[in-house]
């Protein structure tokens, strides 16, 4: 009976993952890794559970191969849990530098008609609150033009902040980046060019799941980074945290060397 409960739990989690992928495909600007991952994991969970329920016994008959696969799965689960723990800890312990010279808002997608995604709107609204309380800080809006976007994200971001009352003179567009690393590299280069000799202290305003990696890459680029976590839309939590696991692994292996 406990095994059956476990397998039915896997089926439920699998269905949840598939639903998350379908919802993300409907609500997001395009299909990416974050859209696909929950559904792919869900299919695997359901398939495994059904096989175990309908055909008891070892699925893999060759013992050395079974041990290897089991070991890989266990290590993957441990790795996922450890990285997610770091992501959540960074999100819940971040605090902004009250004397930072800059604010950096990484892009998070716009729709083909130029509307902000809710993820990006949440980031900008959170940044607005900091900018309103710290009128000396300059704000970088950082994001290039995606495949399904009518113009660079930075343009839409600037227009939104200006519509909320932030002076255009305080907002600096970085409109060429296509990744978090480029967000930070290009913003750092603009700081060096336009603000020579100024302390590169910055508050990164980004979604909670993104705080850890964004700060890591900012520091690699010479930015003294603190952060504020903007809320993540509830219907994208599964997608974003699963995708961020892959993002942290990619950053650790390829971008920090």
Beta strands, then each sheet from edge to edge (+ up, - down):
strand 1: 102-106
strand 2: 138-142
strand 3: 171-174
strand 4: 201-207
strand 5: 224-230
sheet 1: 3+ 2+ 1+ 4+ 5+
end
